[in-house]
């Protein structure tokens, strides 16, 4: 399912691609909104404490591009 992301507080950075890139990231301030499309590699991060609301309709999950990055397997 697509993820609908709203920034509640702080600044949230996100971008599309298989590798995190600060240069390719877009900053979303409080009140910012974006859609992370299903089955499209994307990344997100913050520099400070940040609160986001993520919601969608239908099944959802996380698939890591590099399985070694998956903290559930450590």
mmCIF file as gemmi writes it, N, C-alpha and C atoms, coordinates in Angstrom:
data_model
loop_
_atom_site.group_PDB
_atom_site.id
_atom_site.type_symbol
_atom_site.label_atom_id
_atom_site.label_alt_id
_atom_site.label_comp_id
_atom_site.label_asym_id
_atom_site.label_entity_id
_atom_site.label_seq_id
_atom_site.pdbx_PDB_ins_code
_atom_site.Cartn_x
_atom_site.Cartn_y
_atom_site.Cartn_z
_atom_site.occupancy
_atom_site.B_iso_or_equiv
_atom_site.pdbx_formal_charge
_atom_site.auth_seq_id
_atom_site.auth_asym_id
_atom_site.pdbx_PDB_model_num
ATOM 1 N N . UNK Axp A 1 ? 0.84 -1.19 0 1 0 ? 1 A 1
ATOM 2 C CA . UNK Axp A 1 ? 0 0 0 1 0 ? 1 A 1
ATOM 3 C C . UNK Axp A 1 ? 0.877 1.244 0 1 0 ? 1 A 1
ATOM 4 N N . UNK Axp A 2 ? 0.419 2.292 -0.636 1 0 ? 2 A 1
ATOM 5 C CA . UNK Axp A 2 ? 1.129 3.566 -0.572 1 0 ? 2 A 1
ATOM 6 C C . UNK Axp A 2 ? 1.117 4.054 0.871 1 0 ? 2 A 1
ATOM 7 N N . UNK Axp A 3 ? 2.195 4.719 1.274 1 0 ? 3 A 1
ATOM 8 C CA . UNK Axp A 3 ? 2.271 5.311 2.608 1 0 ? 3 A 1
ATOM 9 C C . UNK Axp A 3 ? 2.015 6.813 2.489 1 0 ? 3 A 1
ATOM 10 N N . UNK Axp A 4 ? 1.068 7.306 3.242 1 0 ? 4 A 1
ATOM 11 C CA . UNK Axp A 4 ? 0.775 8.739 3.298 1 0 ? 4 A 1
ATOM 12 C C . UNK Axp A 4 ? 1.455 9.259 4.561 1 0 ? 4 A 1
ATOM 13 N N . UNK Axp A 5 ? 2.37 10.193 4.416 1 0 ? 5 A 1
ATOM 14 C CA . UNK Axp A 5 ? 3.198 10.645 5.531 1 0 ? 5 A 1
ATOM 15 C C . UNK Axp A 5 ? 2.947 12.13 5.793 1 0 ? 5 A 1
ATOM 16 N N . UNK Axp A 6 ? 2.613 12.455 7.04 1 0 ? 6 A 1
ATOM 17 C CA . UNK Axp A 6 ? 2.428 13.836 7.475 1 0 ? 6 A 1
ATOM 18 C C . UNK Axp A 6 ? 3.423 14.118 8.588 1 0 ? 6 A 1
ATOM 19 N N . UNK Axp A 7 ? 4.135 15.226 8.494 1 0 ? 7 A 1
ATOM 20 C CA . UNK Axp A 7 ? 5.094 15.611 9.525 1 0 ? 7 A 1
ATOM 21 C C . UNK Axp A 7 ? 4.35 16.394 10.602 1 0 ? 7 A 1
ATOM 22 N N . UNK Axp A 8 ? 4.426 15.9 11.823 1 0 ? 8 A 1
ATOM 23 C CA . UNK Axp A 8 ? 3.76 16.546 12.955 1 0 ? 8 A 1
ATOM 24 C C . UNK Axp A 8 ? 4.685 17.59 13.583 1 0 ? 8 A 1
ATOM 25 N N . UNK Axp A 9 ? 5.947 17.213 13.82 1 0 ? 9 A 1
ATOM 26 C CA . UNK Axp A 9 ? 6.924 18.151 14.379 1 0 ? 9 A 1
ATOM 27 C C . UNK Axp A 9 ? 8.318 17.771 13.895 1 0 ? 9 A 1
ATOM 28 N N . UNK Axp A 10 ? 9.218 18.745 13.913 1 0 ? 10 A 1
ATOM 29 C CA . UNK Axp A 10 ? 10.571 18.509 13.423 1 0 ? 10 A 1
ATOM 30 C C . UNK Axp A 10 ? 10.609 18.623 11.905 1 0 ? 10 A 1
ATOM 31 N N . UNK Axp A 11 ? 11.749 18.269 11.34 1 0 ? 11 A 1
ATOM 32 C CA . UNK Axp A 11 ? 11.911 18.26 9.888 1 0 ? 11 A 1
ATOM 33 C C . UNK Axp A 11 ? 12.239 16.841 9.465 1 0 ? 11 A 1
ATOM 34 N N . UNK Axp A 12 ? 11.517 16.332 8.492 1 0 ? 12 A 1
ATOM 35 C CA . UNK Axp A 12 ? 11.667 14.96 8.005 1 0 ? 12 A 1
ATOM 36 C C . UNK Axp A 12 ? 12.18 15.034 6.576 1 0 ? 12 A 1
ATOM 37 N N . UNK Axp A 13 ? 13.173 14.239 6.281 1 0 ? 13 A 1
ATOM 38 C CA . UNK Axp A 13 ? 13.778 14.22 4.947 1 0 ? 13 A 1
ATOM 39 C C . UNK Axp A 13 ? 13.439 12.899 4.272 1 0 ? 13 A 1
ATOM 40 N N . UNK Axp A 14 ? 13.137 12.942 2.987 1 0 ? 14 A 1
ATOM 41 C CA . UNK Axp A 14 ? 12.794 11.718 2.26 1 0 ? 14 A 1
ATOM 42 C C . UNK Axp A 14 ? 13.203 11.859 0.803 1 0 ? 14 A 1
ATOM 43 N N . UNK Axp A 15 ? 13.405 10.711 0.178 1 0 ? 15 A 1
ATOM 44 C CA . UNK Axp A 15 ? 13.749 10.697 -1.235 1 0 ? 15 A 1
ATOM 45 C C . UNK Axp A 15 ? 13.521 9.319 -1.823 1 0 ? 15 A 1
ATOM 46 N N . UNK Axp A 16 ? 13.627 9.222 -3.131 1 0 ? 16 A 1
ATOM 47 C CA . UNK Axp A 16 ? 13.458 7.945 -3.827 1 0 ? 16 A 1
ATOM 48 C C . UNK Axp A 16 ? 14.814 7.42 -4.261 1 0 ? 16 A 1
ATOM 49 N N . UNK Axp A 17 ? 14.965 6.109 -4.236 1 0 ? 17 A 1
ATOM 50 C CA . UNK Axp A 17 ? 16.204 5.481 -4.667 1 0 ? 17 A 1
ATOM 51 C C . UNK Axp A 17 ? 16.59 4.351 -3.742 1 0 ? 17 A 1
ATOM 52 N N . UNK Axp A 18 ? 17.632 3.629 -4.119 1 0 ? 18 A 1
ATOM 53 C CA . UNK Axp A 18 ? 18.063 2.467 -3.345 1 0 ? 18 A 1
ATOM 54 C C . UNK Axp A 18 ? 19.133 2.795 -2.314 1 0 ? 18 A 1
ATOM 55 N N . UNK Axp A 19 ? 19.684 4.005 -2.349 1 0 ? 19 A 1
ATOM 56 C CA . UNK Axp A 19 ? 20.704 4.433 -1.384 1 0 ? 19 A 1
ATOM 57 C C . UNK Axp A 19 ? 20.304 5.782 -0.798 1 0 ? 19 A 1
ATOM 58 N N . UNK Axp A 20 ? 20.469 5.919 0.528 1 0 ? 20 A 1
ATOM 59 C CA . UNK Axp A 20 ? 20.18 7.196 1.164 1 0 ? 20 A 1
ATOM 60 C C . UNK Axp A 20 ? 21.12 8.257 0.601 1 0 ? 20 A 1
ATOM 61 N N . UNK Axp A 21 ? 20.565 9.36 0.17 1 0 ? 21 A 1
ATOM 62 C CA . UNK Axp A 21 ? 21.345 10.467 -0.379 1 0 ? 21 A 1
ATOM 63 C C . UNK Axp A 21 ? 20.825 11.772 0.205 1 0 ? 21 A 1
ATOM 64 N N . UNK Axp A 22 ? 21.656 12.423 1.02 1 0 ? 22 A 1
ATOM 65 C CA . UNK Axp A 22 ? 21.235 13.709 1.572 1 0 ? 22 A 1
ATOM 66 C C . UNK Axp A 22 ? 20.982 14.713 0.453 1 0 ? 22 A 1
ATOM 67 N N . UNK Axp A 23 ? 21.806 14.683 -0.588 1 0 ? 23 A 1
ATOM 68 C CA . UNK Axp A 23 ? 21.665 15.633 -1.695 1 0 ? 23 A 1
ATOM 69 C C . UNK Axp A 23 ? 20.366 15.438 -2.466 1 0 ? 23 A 1
ATOM 70 N N . UNK Axp A 24 ? 19.863 14.21 -2.506 1 0 ? 24 A 1
ATOM 71 C CA . UNK Axp A 24 ? 18.636 13.907 -3.247 1 0 ? 24 A 1
ATOM 72 C C . UNK Axp A 24 ? 17.394 13.929 -2.359 1 0 ? 24 A 1
ATOM 73 N N . UNK Axp A 25 ? 17.569 14.268 -1.079 1 0 ? 25 A 1
ATOM 74 C CA . UNK Axp A 25 ? 16.452 14.289 -0.137 1 0 ? 25 A 1
ATOM 75 C C . UNK Axp A 25 ? 15.709 15.616 -0.205 1 0 ? 25 A 1
ATOM 76 N N . UNK Axp A 26 ? 14.426 15.555 0.066 1 0 ? 26 A 1
ATOM 77 C CA . UNK Axp A 26 ? 13.611 16.764 0.179 1 0 ? 26 A 1
ATOM 78 C C . UNK Axp A 26 ? 13.241 16.928 1.648 1 0 ? 26 A 1
ATOM 79 N N . UNK Axp A 27 ? 13.326 18.154 2.152 1 0 ? 27 A 1
ATOM 80 C CA . UNK Axp A 27 ? 12.974 18.447 3.541 1 0 ? 27 A 1
ATOM 81 C C . UNK Axp A 27 ? 11.486 18.747 3.648 1 0 ? 27 A 1
ATOM 82 N N . UNK Axp A 28 ? 10.838 18.122 4.63 1 0 ? 28 A 1
ATOM 83 C CA . UNK Axp A 28 ? 9.421 18.355 4.895 1 0 ? 28 A 1
ATOM 84 C C . UNK Axp A 28 ? 9.292 18.934 6.299 1 0 ? 28 A 1
ATOM 85 N N . UNK Axp A 29 ? 8.827 20.186 6.435 1 0 ? 29 A 1
ATOM 86 C CA . UNK Axp A 29 ? 8.664 20.825 7.742 1 0 ? 29 A 1
ATOM 87 C C . UNK Axp A 29 ? 7.357 20.368 8.396 1 0 ? 29 A 1
ATOM 88 N N . UNK Axp A 30 ? 7.101 20.805 9.636 1 0 ? 30 A 1
ATOM 89 C CA . UNK Axp A 30 ? 5.823 20.473 10.263 1 0 ? 30 A 1
ATOM 90 C C . UNK Axp A 30 ? 4.655 20.855 9.346 1 0 ? 30 A 1
ATOM 91 N N . UNK Axp A 31 ? 3.719 19.946 9.192 1 0 ? 31 A 1
ATOM 92 C CA . UNK Axp A 31 ? 2.587 20.147 8.292 1 0 ? 31 A 1
ATOM 93 C C . UNK Axp A 31 ? 2.857 19.624 6.896 1 0 ? 31 A 1
ATOM 94 N N . UNK Axp A 32 ? 4.121 19.28 6.609 1 0 ? 32 A 1
ATOM 95 C CA . UNK Axp A 32 ? 4.474 18.743 5.294 1 0 ? 32 A 1
ATOM 96 C C . UNK Axp A 32 ? 3.849 17.374 5.073 1 0 ? 32 A 1
ATOM 97 N N . UNK Axp A 33 ? 3.61 17.048 3.815 1 0 ? 33 A 1
ATOM 98 C CA . UNK Axp A 33 ? 2.938 15.797 3.461 1 0 ? 33 A 1
ATOM 99 C C . UNK Axp A 33 ? 3.545 15.243 2.182 1 0 ? 33 A 1
ATOM 100 N N . UNK Axp A 34 ? 3.708 13.918 2.119 1 0 ? 34 A 1
ATOM 101 C CA . UNK Axp A 34 ? 4.112 13.28 0.872 1 0 ? 34 A 1
ATOM 102 C C . UNK Axp A 34 ? 3.585 11.854 0.839 1 0 ? 34 A 1
ATOM 103 N N . UNK Axp A 35 ? 3.595 11.27 -0.336 1 0 ? 35 A 1
ATOM 104 C CA . UNK Axp A 35 ? 3.173 9.881 -0.512 1 0 ? 35 A 1
ATOM 105 C C . UNK Axp A 35 ? 4.376 9.074 -0.964 1 0 ? 35 A 1
ATOM 106 N N . UNK Axp A 36 ? 4.674 8.012 -0.227 1 0 ? 36 A 1
ATOM 107 C CA . UNK Axp A 36 ? 5.716 7.059 -0.609 1 0 ? 36 A 1
ATOM 108 C C . UNK Axp A 36 ? 5.001 5.922 -1.338 1 0 ? 36 A 1
ATOM 109 N N . UNK Axp A 37 ? 5.232 5.834 -2.631 1 0 ? 37 A 1
ATOM 110 C CA . UNK Axp A 37 ? 4.52 4.883 -3.479 1 0 ? 37 A 1
ATOM 111 C C . UNK Axp A 37 ? 4.948 3.447 -3.193 1 0 ? 37 A 1
ATOM 112 N N . UNK Axp A 38 ? 3.987 2.554 -3.124 1 0 ? 38 A 1
ATOM 113 C CA . UNK Axp A 38 ? 4.259 1.133 -2.874 1 0 ? 38 A 1
ATOM 114 C C . UNK Axp A 38 ? 5.201 0.566 -3.929 1 0 ? 38 A 1
ATOM 115 N N . UNK Axp A 39 ? 6.054 -0.328 -3.491 1 0 ? 39 A 1
ATOM 116 C CA . UNK Axp A 39 ? 6.993 -1.057 -4.358 1 0 ? 39 A 1
ATOM 117 C C . UNK Axp A 39 ? 7.985 -0.145 -5.074 1 0 ? 39 A 1
ATOM 118 N N . UNK Axp A 40 ? 8.187 1.061 -4.546 1 0 ? 40 A 1
ATOM 119 C CA . UNK Axp A 40 ? 9.179 1.992 -5.074 1 0 ? 40 A 1
ATOM 120 C C . UNK Axp A 40 ? 10.215 2.231 -3.982 1 0 ? 40 A 1
ATOM 121 N N . UNK Axp A 41 ? 11.488 1.902 -4.217 1 0 ? 41 A 1
ATOM 122 C CA . UNK Axp A 41 ? 12.496 2.118 -3.171 1 0 ? 41 A 1
ATOM 123 C C . UNK Axp A 41 ? 12.551 3.585 -2.748 1 0 ? 41 A 1
ATOM 124 N N . UNK Axp A 42 ? 12.548 3.799 -1.449 1 0 ? 42 A 1
ATOM 125 C CA . UNK Axp A 42 ? 12.636 5.15 -0.917 1 0 ? 42 A 1
ATOM 126 C C . UNK Axp A 42 ? 13.337 5.109 0.435 1 0 ? 42 A 1
ATOM 127 N N . UNK Axp A 43 ? 13.737 6.276 0.912 1 0 ? 43 A 1
ATOM 128 C CA . UNK Axp A 43 ? 14.427 6.382 2.191 1 0 ? 43 A 1
ATOM 129 C C . UNK Axp A 43 ? 13.907 7.611 2.922 1 0 ? 43 A 1
ATOM 130 N N . UNK Axp A 44 ? 14.1 7.618 4.232 1 0 ? 44 A 1
ATOM 131 C CA . UNK Axp A 44 ? 13.673 8.757 5.047 1 0 ? 44 A 1
ATOM 132 C C . UNK Axp A 44 ? 14.575 8.839 6.266 1 0 ? 44 A 1
ATOM 133 N N . UNK Axp A 45 ? 14.765 10.057 6.758 1 0 ? 45 A 1
ATOM 134 C CA . UNK Axp A 45 ? 15.641 10.266 7.903 1 0 ? 45 A 1
ATOM 135 C C . UNK Axp A 45 ? 15.374 11.642 8.507 1 0 ? 45 A 1
ATOM 136 N N . UNK Axp A 46 ? 15.975 11.898 9.672 1 0 ? 46 A 1
ATOM 137 C CA . UNK Axp A 46 ? 15.852 13.212 10.306 1 0 ? 46 A 1
ATOM 138 C C . UNK Axp A 46 ? 17.156 13.554 11.013 1 0 ? 46 A 1
ATOM 139 N N . UNK Axp A 47 ? 17.346 14.826 11.267 1 0 ? 47 A 1
ATOM 140 C CA . UNK Axp A 47 ? 18.528 15.303 11.992 1 0 ? 47 A 1
ATOM 141 C C . UNK Axp A 47 ? 18.208 15.576 13.456 1 0 ? 47 A 1
ATOM 142 N N . UNK Axp A 48 ? 16.932 15.624 13.777 1 0 ? 48 A 1
ATOM 143 C CA . UNK Axp A 48 ? 16.481 15.979 15.119 1 0 ? 48 A 1
ATOM 144 C C . UNK Axp A 48 ? 15.294 15.089 15.475 1 0 ? 48 A 1
ATOM 145 N N . UNK Axp A 49 ? 14.852 15.195 16.716 1 0 ? 49 A 1
ATOM 146 C CA . UNK Axp A 49 ? 13.647 14.448 17.086 1 0 ? 49 A 1
ATOM 147 C C . UNK Axp A 49 ? 12.507 14.919 16.192 1 0 ? 49 A 1
ATOM 148 N N . UNK Axp A 50 ? 11.849 13.972 15.556 1 0 ? 50 A 1
ATOM 149 C CA . UNK Axp A 50 ? 10.803 14.28 14.586 1 0 ? 50 A 1
ATOM 150 C C . UNK Axp A 50 ? 9.642 13.318 14.785 1 0 ? 50 A 1
ATOM 151 N N . UNK Axp A 51 ? 8.432 13.835 14.699 1 0 ? 51 A 1
ATOM 152 C CA . UNK Axp A 51 ? 7.234 13 14.815 1 0 ? 51 A 1
ATOM 153 C C . UNK Axp A 51 ? 6.517 13.023 13.47 1 0 ? 51 A 1
ATOM 154 N N . UNK Axp A 52 ? 6.233 11.821 12.939 1 0 ? 52 A 1
ATOM 155 C CA . UNK Axp A 52 ? 5.489 11.709 11.687 1 0 ? 52 A 1
ATOM 156 C C . UNK Axp A 52 ? 4.298 10.783 11.888 1 0 ? 52 A 1
ATOM 157 N N . UNK Axp A 53 ? 3.288 10.997 11.094 1 0 ? 53 A 1
ATOM 158 C CA . UNK Axp A 53 ? 2.13 10.096 11.054 1 0 ? 53 A 1
ATOM 159 C C . UNK Axp A 53 ? 2.17 9.403 9.699 1 0 ? 53 A 1
ATOM 160 N N . UNK Axp A 54 ? 2.182 8.071 9.72 1 0 ? 54 A 1
ATOM 161 C CA . UNK Axp A 54 ? 2.205 7.29 8.486 1 0 ? 54 A 1
ATOM 162 C C . UNK Axp A 54 ? 0.938 6.453 8.437 1 0 ? 54 A 1
ATOM 163 N N . UNK Axp A 55 ? 0.211 6.537 7.326 1 0 ? 55 A 1
ATOM 164 C CA . UNK Axp A 55 ? -0.99 5.717 7.199 1 0 ? 55 A 1
ATOM 165 C C . UNK Axp A 55 ? -1.197 5.316 5.747 1 0 ? 55 A 1
ATOM 166 N N . UNK Axp A 56 ? -1.972 4.287 5.566 1 0 ? 56 A 1
ATOM 167 C CA . UNK Axp A 56 ? -2.292 3.792 4.233 1 0 ? 56 A 1
ATOM 168 C C . UNK Axp A 56 ? -3.463 2.829 4.326 1 0 ? 56 A 1
ATOM 169 N N . UNK Axp A 57 ? -3.889 2.321 3.188 1 0 ? 57 A 1
ATOM 170 C CA . UNK Axp A 57 ? -4.999 1.376 3.144 1 0 ? 57 A 1
ATOM 171 C C . UNK Axp A 57 ? -4.49 0.095 2.501 1 0 ? 57 A 1
ATOM 172 N N . UNK Axp A 58 ? -4.727 -1.023 3.165 1 0 ? 58 A 1
ATOM 173 C CA . UNK Axp A 58 ? -4.316 -2.301 2.6 1 0 ? 58 A 1
ATOM 174 C C . UNK Axp A 58 ? -3.077 -2.842 3.278 1 0 ? 58 A 1
ATOM 175 N N . UNK Axp A 59 ? -2.632 -3.997 2.819 1 0 ? 59 A 1
ATOM 176 C CA . UNK Axp A 59 ? -1.44 -4.601 3.425 1 0 ? 59 A 1
ATOM 177 C C . UNK Axp A 59 ? -0.218 -3.706 3.223 1 0 ? 59 A 1
ATOM 178 N N . UNK Axp A 60 ? 0.651 -3.712 4.207 1 0 ? 60 A 1
ATOM 179 C CA . UNK Axp A 60 ? 1.885 -2.93 4.113 1 0 ? 60 A 1
ATOM 180 C C . UNK Axp A 60 ? 3.017 -3.712 4.757 1 0 ? 60 A 1
ATOM 181 N N . UNK Axp A 61 ? 4.21 -3.329 4.472 1 0 ? 61 A 1
ATOM 182 C CA . UNK Axp A 61 ? 5.376 -3.985 5.049 1 0 ? 61 A 1
ATOM 183 C C . UNK Axp A 61 ? 6.633 -3.239 4.655 1 0 ? 61 A 1
ATOM 184 N N . UNK Axp A 62 ? 7.749 -3.69 5.205 1 0 ? 62 A 1
ATOM 185 C CA . UNK Axp A 62 ? 9.043 -3.098 4.887 1 0 ? 62 A 1
ATOM 186 C C . UNK Axp A 62 ? 9.898 -4.167 4.235 1 0 ? 62 A 1
ATOM 187 N N . UNK Axp A 63 ? 10.449 -3.845 3.069 1 0 ? 63 A 1
ATOM 188 C CA . UNK Axp A 63 ? 11.391 -4.72 2.388 1 0 ? 63 A 1
ATOM 189 C C . UNK Axp A 63 ? 12.671 -3.924 2.192 1 0 ? 63 A 1
ATOM 190 N N . UNK Axp A 64 ? 13.759 -4.378 2.788 1 0 ? 64 A 1
ATOM 191 C CA . UNK Axp A 64 ? 15.034 -3.681 2.668 1 0 ? 64 A 1
ATOM 192 C C . UNK Axp A 64 ? 15.696 -4.026 1.341 1 0 ? 64 A 1
ATOM 193 N N . UNK Axp A 65 ? 16.236 -3.023 0.638 1 0 ? 65 A 1
ATOM 194 C CA . UNK Axp A 65 ? 16.957 -3.251 -0.613 1 0 ? 65 A 1
ATOM 195 C C . UNK Axp A 65 ? 18.135 -4.173 -0.332 1 0 ? 65 A 1
ATOM 196 N N . UNK Axp A 66 ? 18.867 -3.902 0.759 1 0 ? 66 A 1
ATOM 197 C CA . UNK Axp A 66 ? 19.966 -4.76 1.2 1 0 ? 66 A 1
ATOM 198 C C . UNK Axp A 66 ? 19.499 -5.473 2.464 1 0 ? 66 A 1
ATOM 199 N N . UNK Axp A 67 ? 19.231 -6.778 2.388 1 0 ? 67 A 1
ATOM 200 C CA . UNK Axp A 67 ? 18.739 -7.509 3.558 1 0 ? 67 A 1
ATOM 201 C C . UNK Axp A 67 ? 19.643 -7.371 4.788 1 0 ? 67 A 1
ATOM 202 N N . UNK Axp A 68 ? 20.922 -7.075 4.595 1 0 ? 68 A 1
ATOM 203 C CA . UNK Axp A 68 ? 21.838 -6.907 5.724 1 0 ? 68 A 1
ATOM 204 C C . UNK Axp A 68 ? 21.491 -5.672 6.556 1 0 ? 68 A 1
ATOM 205 N N . UNK Axp A 69 ? 20.744 -4.731 5.998 1 0 ? 69 A 1
ATOM 206 C CA . UNK Axp A 69 ? 20.339 -3.525 6.728 1 0 ? 69 A 1
ATOM 207 C C . UNK Axp A 69 ? 19.114 -3.748 7.608 1 0 ? 69 A 1
ATOM 208 N N . UNK Axp A 70 ? 18.469 -4.887 7.479 1 0 ? 70 A 1
ATOM 209 C CA . UNK Axp A 70 ? 17.233 -5.173 8.214 1 0 ? 70 A 1
ATOM 210 C C . UNK Axp A 70 ? 17.553 -5.473 9.68 1 0 ? 70 A 1
ATOM 211 N N . UNK Axp A 71 ? 17.184 -4.569 10.611 1 0 ? 71 A 1
ATOM 212 C CA . UNK Axp A 71 ? 17.505 -4.789 12.029 1 0 ? 71 A 1
ATOM 213 C C . UNK Axp A 71 ? 16.773 -5.984 12.637 1 0 ? 71 A 1
ATOM 214 N N . UNK Axp A 72 ? 15.732 -6.462 11.997 1 0 ? 72 A 1
ATOM 215 C CA . UNK Axp A 72 ? 15.01 -7.624 12.527 1 0 ? 72 A 1
ATOM 216 C C . UNK Axp A 72 ? 15.828 -8.902 12.402 1 0 ? 72 A 1
ATOM 217 N N . UNK Axp A 73 ? 16.856 -8.881 11.575 1 0 ? 73 A 1
ATOM 218 C CA . UNK Axp A 73 ? 17.673 -10.075 11.349 1 0 ? 73 A 1
ATOM 219 C C . UNK Axp A 73 ? 18.973 -10.054 12.147 1 0 ? 73 A 1
ATOM 220 N N . UNK Axp A 74 ? 19.092 -9.117 13.073 1 0 ? 74 A 1
ATOM 221 C CA . UNK Axp A 74 ? 20.333 -9.014 13.87 1 0 ? 74 A 1
ATOM 222 C C . UNK Axp A 74 ? 20.143 -9.597 15.238 1 0 ? 74 A 1
